[in-house]
Amino acid sequence: MVGHCISSPPQFAQTMAEAVLFNVAQDFLENLGSKALEEIAAAWGFKDQLEKLKETVTMINAKLADAEQRQVREKAVQLWLERLRSVVYDADDLFDEFSTILMRKQLMTGCTLSKEVRLFFSYSNQAAIACKMARQVKKIRGRLDDIKKDGDEYAFRQIHGSDIGQALLSLGSRETYSSVDAEVIGREEDREAIVKMLMVDPNDGENISVVSIVGIGGLGKTCLAKLVYNDEKIEKHFELRLWVCVGDDVFGIKEVIGKILSKKPDDVPIGELQKQLCGVIDGKKYLMVLDDVWIEDREKWLELKNLLKGGNMGSKVLVTTRSWEVVKVAGTTTPYELKGLSEEKSWLLFERMAFGPGQQQLPPNLVEIGKEIVKKCANVPLAIKTLGCHLYGKEERVWLLLKENELPKIPEGGDKIMAILKISYHHLPSPLKNCFAYCSLYPKDYEIEKETLISLWMAQGFIIPSSESQSLEDAGEMYFQNLLQRCFFQDIERDEWGDIEWCKMHDLMHDVARDVAGSETIVAKSGMGTFDDKSKRAHHLSFDNSWSEVLPTSLFELKSLRTILFPKFQFSKSICHQIFSSFSCLRVLDLNSLRIESLPSSIGDLLHLRYLDLSCNNDIKQLPASITKLQNLQTLKLYYYL
């Protein structure tokens, strides 16, 4: 693989964050306080409007944290925040555009200017720009004044910048103890039981049998399956081992086979896929793990099992699922129902997460409170780990608030674990909420590359450095580590130097991300038809793995999009031009592996763009000269395969 990844810090101004308005207001105030902008505003006659706008935003910003908390239970506050978000987006685009114009002028100072450029910065053209800016600033200020006036009715508590700044600084103070690579607690007996089940040869004459691990979400079915998969006895017993993350977006046999072979099924006929599968398993005693299965169609399971019969006698398929119907239709010879941890193991896990390993003496007051909290977790490991990580290093009042105020409000029932996970989310500092919600754009079971994720956060303006000397990349690393240590990420993979390269999200955490992202994000799926009017409020779009259709014309009506992560199929130059001309607000554009042959010059019109991925489009021989107009670009990816 050959590639280039160009990364640079933002120039004149940063973009604003979307999902959490704290980031938006912080960046907005930085823009409004820019010396260059103040000088231009004074020269062009809208300094008073700018000062009044800055005052309004400062007052709103101080009350955002309280509004964010109250929107969960007050519909009126939620609607107020949606109005505010709409105005701030418009303001962000306006000031980002203006900042880019100023930056171009600064870069051209002292250079020989073309006739076109001289005309652009001529007195008459500057006067027109000044007039436009003055009108737009006045209009935005009017909208914000109305929103502030309406917000006064809710009597929001004021939280000063120093309080939020302290929360940001605390992100870097959390110790990196071994919760990331912690040993699995309380599943030794379960592992031994399943290993024995897999090593028993069948007596029914079948050369393949199915063993299922079934249980509710968060119990650790995947984690247990990995322990079994990597068990020394299993490695010796089976000639071949295969691991397949199926997920809830796979319903056909062709898709399952494609995942087994690590191929995109649309690119290969079903007959060829079957032939390749036979070549992999024929004559071998194998173990195949099918993780997170939701296929409840008996006919599909019979078809799949028939394809898997090419292995030797004693081959096994290990299924993990939440559905007893899957266990039934899969023809499971031996189901294994995974239960919650014992009380003793539940406390041991919580103790490890909340206090860290190797603690000789635990504070008696916190131990008493902690044991009451653990009881509310229903012995579910994911809930225990998440709350334990949330409480790590916190003072007693935070523990008491969780025990006496937040947990008692959670109703018993199927959504209890999700509600516990949301508590951890709601306690995140505002910048981290934004970063976590953005991850909803990825499919479930997706291997997330850390470096790419941080670049995407940077492009959206989600990252706020804790000091002037801290780079965006270093701040992004700090954000990632903090989310990881709070159990929002898991299943990390490290490189040869021990640095984290990849991670995943637990399915339930992914559900939380989708829920809190709300209408801000869309994950398009095959068969969804057109994008409706509600979709026009979205700012981030990705496509599910199942997408195999042409792009609907309604897509190009989503003018507010700031992120597009396209599916992998062929794009023509005309489609590229339509994209570049339709989505002027884009900060992130992923065009990798789309078999693009050339880029139109209109790519230079995307002046807000911070992240562009053109990787694996091997037919592109050169980039258009207009790409140099993307002066806000932070990351340009040009990896390609030989």
C-alpha positions in Angstrom: 0.0 0.0 0.0 1.3 3.4 -0.9 -0.2 6.6 0.4 0.1 10.2 1.4 -1.8 11.8 4.3 -1.4 15.5 4.5 -2.4 17.1 7.8 -2.2 20.6 9.0 -3.6 22.8 11.8 -6.6 25.0 11.0 -5.7 28.5 9.7 -7.8 31.6 10.6 -10.7 30.0 12.5 -12.1 26.8 13.6 -15.4 25.4 12.6 -18.2 24.9 15.2 -19.3 21.7 16.7 -22.8 20.5 16.0 -24.3 18.0 18.4 -23.3 19.9 21.5 -23.7 23.7 21.4 -21.0 24.3 24.0 -18.4 23.7 21.3 -20.3 25.8 18.9 -20.4 28.8 21.2 -16.8 28.5 22.2 -15.5 28.5 18.6 -18.0 31.3 17.8 -16.6 33.5 20.5 -13.1 32.8 19.3 -14.1 33.9 15.8 -15.8 37.0 17.1 -12.8 37.9 19.2 -10.4 37.6 16.3 -8.2 40.7 16.0 -8.3 40.5 12.2 -12.1 40.3 12.2 -12.5 43.3 14.6 -10.2 45.4 12.4 -12.2 44.6 9.3 -15.5 45.1 11.1 -14.3 48.6 12.2 -13.1 49.4 8.7 -16.2 48.2 7.0 -18.7 49.7 9.5 -20.3 46.8 11.4 -18.2 46.8 14.5 -21.1 47.7 16.8 -23.2 44.9 15.4 -20.3 42.5 16.0 -19.9 43.6 19.6 -23.6 43.2 20.3 -23.6 39.8 18.7 -20.6 38.8 20.8 -22.4 39.9 24.0 -25.5 37.9 23.2 -23.5 34.7 22.4 -21.5 35.1 25.6 -24.7 35.3 27.7 -26.2 32.3 25.9 -23.0 30.3 26.2 -22.9 30.6 30.0 -26.3 28.9 30.3 -25.9 26.1 27.7 -24.7 23.4 30.1 -27.9 23.7 32.2 -30.0 23.7 29.0 -28.3 20.6 27.7 -29.2 18.8 31.0 -32.8 19.9 31.1 -33.6 19.1 27.4 -33.7 15.4 28.4 -36.8 15.9 30.5 -38.3 19.2 29.1 -39.5 19.2 25.5 -39.7 23.0 25.4 -36.1 23.3 26.2 -35.2 20.8 23.5 -37.1 22.8 20.9 -35.4 26.0 22.1 -32.0 24.3 21.6 -32.9 23.2 18.1 -33.8 26.8 17.2 -30.4 28.0 18.7 -28.6 25.3 16.8 -30.1 26.4 13.5 -29.0 30.0 14.0 -25.5 29.0 15.1 -25.0 26.8 12.0 -25.9 29.7 9.8 -23.6 32.0 11.7 -20.7 29.5 11.6 -21.0 29.2 7.8 -21.0 32.9 7.4 -18.0 33.7 9.6 -16.1 30.7 8.2 -16.7 31.9 4.7 -15.6 35.4 5.7 -12.5 34.1 7.5 -11.5 32.2 4.5 -11.8 35.3 2.3 -9.6 37.2 4.7 -7.1 34.3 4.8 -6.8 34.3 1.0 -6.2 38.0 1.0 -3.4 37.6 3.7 -1.8 34.8 1.7 -1.8 36.9 -1.5 -0.3 40.0 0.2 3.0 40.8 -1.5 2.3 38.4 -4.4 1.6 39.3 -8.0 -2.2 39.1 -8.2 -4.1 38.0 -11.2 -6.7 40.3 -12.7 -9.5 38.1 -11.3 -8.0 38.3 -7.8 -7.3 42.1 -8.0 -11.0 42.5 -9.0 -12.1 40.3 -6.1 -10.3 42.5 -3.6 -11.0 45.8 -5.3 -12.6 48.6 -3.3 -16.0 48.1 -5.0 -16.1 44.4 -4.4 -15.0 44.8 -0.7 -17.8 47.3 -0.3 -20.3 44.7 -1.5 -18.8 42.1 0.8 -19.0 44.6 3.7 -22.6 45.3 3.0 -23.4 41.6 2.9 -21.6 41.0 6.1 -23.3 43.9 7.9 -26.8 42.6 6.8 -26.1 39.0 7.7 -24.6 39.9 11.1 -27.6 42.1 11.9 -30.0 39.3 10.9 -28.2 36.7 12.9 -28.1 39.0 15.9 -31.8 39.6 15.7 -32.5 35.8 15.6 -30.2 35.2 18.6 -31.8 38.1 20.6 -35.2 36.5 20.1 -33.9 33.1 21.2 -32.1 34.6 24.2 -35.4 36.4 25.2 -37.4 33.2 25.0 -34.6 31.4 26.9 -34.9 33.8 29.8 -38.3 32.3 30.6 -36.6 29.0 31.5 -34.4 30.6 34.1 -31.3 28.6 33.1 -28.5 28.4 35.7 -25.4 30.2 34.6 -22.2 28.2 34.5 -19.1 30.3 33.9 -16.4 29.5 31.4 -13.9 28.7 34.2 -16.1 25.9 35.4 -16.3 24.3 32.0 -12.6 25.0 31.4 -11.8 23.0 34.5 -13.9 20.1 33.2 -11.8 20.2 30.0 -8.5 20.2 31.9 -9.7 17.3 34.0 -9.8 15.2 30.8 -6.1 14.9 30.8 -5.7 14.2 34.5 -7.3 10.7 34.5 -4.8 8.0 35.1 -4.4 5.4 32.3 -4.9 2.4 34.5 -5.5 -1.1 33.0 -9.3 -0.9 32.5 -8.5 -0.8 28.7 -6.6 -4.1 28.7 -8.2 -5.5 31.9 -8.5 -9.2 32.4 -12.0 -10.7 32.0 -13.6 -11.2 35.4 -16.0 -14.0 36.4 -16.2 -16.0 33.1 -13.7 -18.8 33.8 -16.4 -21.4 34.4 -18.4 -20.3 31.3 -15.3 -20.5 29.2 -14.5 -24.1 30.4 -18.1 -25.2 29.8 -18.2 -24.0 26.2 -14.7 -25.3 25.4 -15.9 -28.8 26.5 -19.0 -28.5 24.4 -17.0 -27.6 21.3 -14.5 -30.4 21.7 -17.2 -33.1 22.0 -17.5 -34.9 18.6 -21.1 -35.5 17.5 -22.7 -38.9 17.5 -25.5 -38.1 15.0 -23.4 -38.6 11.9 -23.4 -34.9 11.1 -19.9 -33.4 10.4 -21.0 -30.0 11.6 -23.0 -28.9 14.7 -24.0 -25.5 16.2 -23.4 -24.3 19.7 -25.1 -21.0 20.7 -24.3 -18.5 23.5 -27.5 -16.6 24.2 -28.3 -13.8 26.6 -29.3 -10.2 26.9 -27.1 -7.4 25.7 -24.1 -6.3 27.8 -23.5 -9.8 29.4 -20.3 -10.3 27.5 -21.2 -12.9 24.9 -18.7 -11.7 22.4 -16.0 -11.3 25.0 -16.7 -14.9 26.2 -16.6 -16.2 22.6 -13.2 -14.5 22.1 -11.9 -16.2 25.3 -13.0 -19.6 23.9 -11.7 -18.8 20.4 -8.2 -18.1 21.8 -8.2 -20.9 24.3 -5.1 -23.1 23.9 -7.1 -26.3 23.8 -9.3 -24.9 21.0 -6.3 -23.9 19.0 -5.0 -27.4 19.1 -8.3 -29.1 18.5 -9.3 -27.3 15.3 -7.3 -27.1 12.2 -8.9 -23.8 11.1 -10.6 -21.1 13.1 -12.7 -18.3 11.5 -14.3 -15.3 13.2 -17.2 -13.5 11.5 -19.0 -10.4 12.9 -22.5 -10.8 11.4 -24.5 -7.9 13.0 -28.1 -6.9 12.7 -27.7 -5.5 9.2 -27.1 -8.9 7.6 -30.1 -10.9 6.6 -29.0 -12.9 3.5 -26.7 -15.9 3.0 -24.8 -14.0 0.3 -23.9 -11.3 2.9 -22.9 -13.9 5.5 -20.6 -15.7 3.0 -19.2 -12.3 2.0 -18.3 -11.6 5.6 -16.7 -15.0 6.0 -14.5 -14.4 3.0 -14.0 -10.7 3.8 -15.4 -9.7 0.4 -18.1 -7.2 -0.6 -20.9 -9.6 -1.8 -22.2 -7.3 -4.5 -18.9 -7.6 -6.4 -19.0 -11.4 -6.7 -21.7 -13.8 -7.9 -23.2 -16.1 -5.3 -21.9 -19.2 -7.1 -18.3 -17.9 -7.0 -18.7 -17.0 -3.3 -19.8 -20.5 -2.6 -16.9 -22.0 -4.5 -14.4 -19.8 -2.6 -16.0 -20.8 0.7 -15.6 -24.5 -0.1 -12.0 -23.9 -1.0 -11.4 -22.4 2.5 -13.1 -25.1 4.6 -12.9 -28.3 2.5 -11.4 -31.2 4.3 -10.6 -29.2 7.4 -11.9 -29.5 11.0 -12.8 -25.9 11.7 -14.4 -23.7 14.3 -16.4 -20.8 12.9 -17.7 -18.1 15.3 -20.7 -16.2 14.0 -20.9 -13.2 16.4 -24.1 -11.1 17.0 -26.5 -13.0 14.8 -30.1 -11.8 14.2 -31.1 -14.1 11.3 -34.4 -15.8 12.3 -35.2 -17.4 8.9 -35.1 -21.2 9.1 -34.6 -21.6 5.4 -31.6 -19.4 5.3 -30.0 -21.3 8.2 -30.5 -24.6 6.4 -28.9 -23.1 3.2 -25.9 -21.9 5.2 -25.4 -25.1 7.1 -25.5 -27.0 3.8 -22.7 -24.8 2.5 -20.7 -25.4 5.6 -20.8 -29.2 5.5 -17.5 -29.4 3.5 -15.4 -29.5 6.6 -14.3 -32.6 8.5 -16.3 -34.4 11.1 -16.4 -32.5 14.4 -16.4 -29.0 12.8 -18.4 -26.5 14.9 -20.2 -23.2 14.5 -20.3 -21.0 17.6 -23.1 -18.5 17.5 -23.6 -15.5 19.8 -27.1 -13.9 19.9 -29.6 -12.2 22.0 -32.5 -14.0 20.3 -33.8 -17.4 21.4 -35.5 -17.6 18.0 -32.1 -17.6 16.4 -31.0 -20.4 18.7 -34.0 -22.4 17.6 -33.9 -21.9 13.8 -30.1 -22.4 13.7 -30.6 -26.0 14.7 -28.5 -25.5 17.9 -27.5 -28.9 19.4 -26.5 -27.3 22.6 -27.5 -23.8 23.7 -25.6 -22.1 26.5 -27.6 -19.4 28.3 -25.2 -16.8 29.7 -26.3 -15.3 33.0 -25.2 -12.3 34.9 -22.1 -12.4 37.1 -22.3 -13.6 40.7 -22.5 -10.9 43.4 -18.9 -11.5 44.4 -17.6 -11.2 40.8 -19.8 -8.2 40.1 -18.3 -6.4 43.1 -14.8 -7.4 42.0 -15.3 -6.0 38.6 -16.8 -2.8 39.9 -13.9 -2.4 42.4 -11.4 -2.8 39.6 -13.1 -0.1 37.5 -14.0 2.4 40.2 -10.8 2.2 42.4 -8.2 0.8 40.0 -6.1 -2.4 40.5 -3.9 -3.1 43.5 -5.7 -0.9 46.0 -4.8 -2.2 49.5 -7.4 -0.2 51.5 -10.7 1.1 50.0 -12.6 4.0 51.5 -15.3 2.4 53.7 -17.9 5.1 52.8 -17.4 4.5 49.1 -17.5 0.8 49.4 -20.9 0.9 51.1 -22.3 3.2 48.4 -20.7 1.2 45.7 -22.2 -2.1 46.7 -25.7 -0.4 46.5 -24.9 0.9 43.0 -23.7 -2.6 41.9 -27.1 -4.1 42.9 -28.8 -1.8 40.5 -26.7 -3.1 37.6 -28.4 -6.5 37.6 -25.0 -8.2 37.5 -24.5 -7.1 33.9 -20.8 -6.6 33.2 -21.1 -3.7 30.7 -23.3 -1.7 33.1 -20.9 -2.4 36.0 -17.8 -1.4 34.0 -19.4 1.8 32.7 -20.6 3.1 36.1 -17.4 2.0 37.7 -15.3 4.0 35.2 -17.7 6.9 35.6 -17.1 7.0 39.3 -13.3 6.5 39.2 -11.6 9.4 41.0 -14.8 11.1 41.9 -15.7 12.5 45.3 -18.4 11.0 47.6 -21.1 13.5 46.6 -21.0 12.2 43.0 -21.4 8.6 44.2 -24.3 9.6 46.4 -26.0 11.5 43.5 -25.8 8.4 41.4 -27.1 6.1 44.1 -29.9 8.3 45.5 -31.0 10.4 42.6 -30.2 9.0 39.2 -30.4 5.2 39.5 -33.7 5.2 41.4 -35.3 6.9 38.4 -34.5 4.0 36.1 -37.5 1.7 35.6 -37.1 -2.0 35.8 -37.3 -3.8 32.4 -35.6 -4.4 29.1 -34.3 -0.8 28.7 -32.7 -0.7 32.1 -29.1 -1.4 30.9 -29.5 1.3 28.1 -30.7 3.8 30.7 -27.6 3.1 32.9 -25.3 3.6 29.9 -27.0 6.9 29.1 -26.2 8.1 32.7 -22.6 7.7 31.9 -23.1 9.6 28.6 -24.9 12.5 30.3 -22.0 12.9 32.7 -19.5 13.4 29.9 -18.0 16.9 29.5 -19.8 18.5 26.6 -17.0 18.2 24.0 -16.8 14.4 24.6 -20.6 14.1 24.1 -20.1 15.5 20.6 -17.3 13.2 19.7 -19.2 10.1 21.0 -22.4 10.9 19.2 -20.5 11.4 15.9 -19.5 7.7 16.1 -23.1 6.8 15.3 -22.1 7.2 11.6 -20.2 4.0 11.7 -21.9 0.6 11.3 -22.1 -1.8 14.2 -19.1 -4.0 14.7 -17.0 -1.6 12.6 -13.3 -1.4 13.2 -12.7 2.3 13.8 -9.2 3.6 13.0 -8.2 6.0 15.8 -6.2 8.4 13.7 -9.0 8.8 11.2 -11.6 9.3 13.9 -9.5 12.1 15.5 -9.1 13.7 12.1 -12.9 13.7 11.7 -13.4 15.2 15.1 -10.9 17.9 14.2 -12.6 18.7 10.9 -16.0 19.2 12.7 -14.5 21.5 15.3 -15.3 19.1 18.2 -11.8 19.4 19.8 -10.9 22.2 22.1 -7.2 22.2 23.2 -6.7 22.7 26.9 -4.0 25.3 26.3 -2.5 27.4 23.4 0.5 25.1 23.3 -1.5 21.9 22.9 -2.1 20.7 19.3 -5.5 19.6 18.0 -4.0 16.1 17.4 -2.8 15.8 21.0 -6.1 17.1 22.4 -7.9 14.6 20.1 -5.7 11.8 21.5 -6.7 12.9 25.0 -10.4 12.8 24.1 -10.1 9.3 22.6 -8.3 8.0 25.6 -10.9 9.4 27.9 -13.8 7.8 26.0 -11.9 4.6 26.0 -11.3 4.6 29.7 -15.0 5.3 30.3 -15.9 2.1 28.3 -17.4 3.9 25.3 -14.9 2.1 23.1 -13.5 -1.5 23.5 -11.7 -4.3 21.6 -8.6 -2.2 20.9 -5.8 -3.4 18.7 -2.3 -2.1 19.1 0.6 -1.7 16.7 4.1 -3.1 17.2 5.0 -0.1 19.5 2.0 -0.6 21.7 0.0 2.4 20.4 -3.7 1.9 19.8 -4.6 1.7 16.1 -8.2 0.4 16.0 -11.1 0.0 18.3 -14.8 -1.0 18.3 -18.0 0.1 20.1 -20.2 -2.3 22.0 -23.6 -2.8 20.2 -25.4 -1.2 23.1 -23.0 1.7 23.2 -23.7 2.1 19.5 -27.4 2.2 20.2 -26.8 4.9 22.8 -24.8 6.9 20.2 -27.6 6.6 17.6 -30.1 7.7 20.2 -28.3 10.8 21.4 -27.3 11.9 17.9 -30.9 12.1 17.0 -31.8 14.0 13.8 -28.3 15.3 13.5 -27.1 12.1 11.8 -28.6 9.8 9.1 -27.4 6.3 8.3 -29.0 5.5 5.0 -30.0 1.9 4.3 -31.0 0.1 1.2 -34.7 0.2 0.6 -35.3 3.4 2.5 -36.5 5.2 -0.6 -36.1 9.0 -0.6 -34.9 11.4 2.0 -37.9 13.1 3.7 -38.2 16.7 4.9 -37.1 15.7 8.4 -33.8 14.6 6.8 -33.1 18.2 5.8 -32.3 19.1 9.4 -29.4 16.5 9.4 -25.8 17.6 9.3 -24.0 14.2 9.0 -24.7 11.4 6.6 -23.2 7.9 6.1 -24.4 4.8 4.3 -25.1 1.4 5.8 -23.0 -1.6 4.6 -26.2 -2.9 2.9 -26.4 0.1 0.5 -26.2 -1.0 -3.1 -28.5 1.4 -4.9 -27.9 4.6 -7.0 -28.0 7.8 -5.1 -31.6 9.2 -4.8 -32.1 12.7 -6.3 -33.6 13.7 -2.9 -30.1 13.4 -1.4 -29.1 16.6 -3.2 -31.7 18.5 -1.3 -29.9 18.0 2.0 -28.1 21.3 1.7 -27.0 21.5 5.4 -24.8 18.4 5.4 -21.4 18.8 6.9 -20.3 15.2 6.7 -20.8 12.6 3.9 -19.2 9.2 4.1 -20.2 7.6 0.8 -20.7 3.8 0.2 -18.3 1.9 -2.0 -19.5 1.9 -5.6 -18.5 3.7 -8.8 -18.8 7.5 -9.1 -18.6 9.4 -12.4 -17.1 12.8 -12.9 -20.6 14.3 -13.3 -21.8 12.8 -10.0 -18.7 14.3 -8.3 -19.5 17.7 -9.8 -23.1 17.4 -8.6 -21.9 16.6 -5.1 -19.4 19.5 -5.0 -22.0 22.0 -6.2 -24.8 20.8 -4.0 -23.1 20.6 -0.6 -21.4 23.9 0.0 -21.3 23.4 3.8 -19.2 20.2 3.8 -16.4 19.8 6.4 -15.9 16.1 5.8 -16.1 14.3 2.5 -15.1 10.6 2.1 -14.8 9.5 -1.5 -12.4 6.5 -1.0 -12.7 3.4 -3.1 -15.3 4.9 -5.5 -13.4 4.1 -8.7 -13.2 7.8 -9.6 -11.2 8.5 -12.7 -10.9 12.3 -12.4 -12.1 15.1 -10.2 -13.9 18.2 -11.6 -12.4 21.6 -10.8 -15.6 22.4 -8.8 -14.0 20.7 -5.8 -12.3 24.0 -5.2 -15.7 25.5 -4.3 -15.9 23.6 -1.0 -14.3 26.3 1.0 -15.4 24.9 4.4 -13.8 21.5 3.7 -11.4 20.2 6.4 -11.2 16.5 5.6 -11.0 14.9 2.1 -10.3 11.2 1.5 -9.6 10.2 -2.1 -7.8 6.9 -1.2 -8.0 3.8 -3.4 -9.1 5.6 -6.5 -6.2 4.4 -8.5 -7.3 5.8 -11.8 -6.9 9.4 -10.6 -3.6 10.5 -12.2 -3.5 14.1 -11.0 -5.6 16.5 -8.9 -7.2 19.6 -10.4 -5.3 22.9 -9.7 -8.4 24.2 -7.9 -7.7 21.9 -5.0 -5.3 24.6 -3.8 -8.3 26.8 -3.1 -9.2 24.5 -0.1 -7.3 26.6 2.3 -9.1 25.2 5.4 -8.1 21.6 4.5 -6.5 19.8 7.5 -6.4 16.3 6.2 -6.0 15.0 2.6 -5.8 11.2 2.3 -4.4 9.8 -1.0 -3.6 6.1 0.0 -3.7 3.7 -2.9 -3.1 0.0 -3.5 -0.5 -1.2 -6.1 
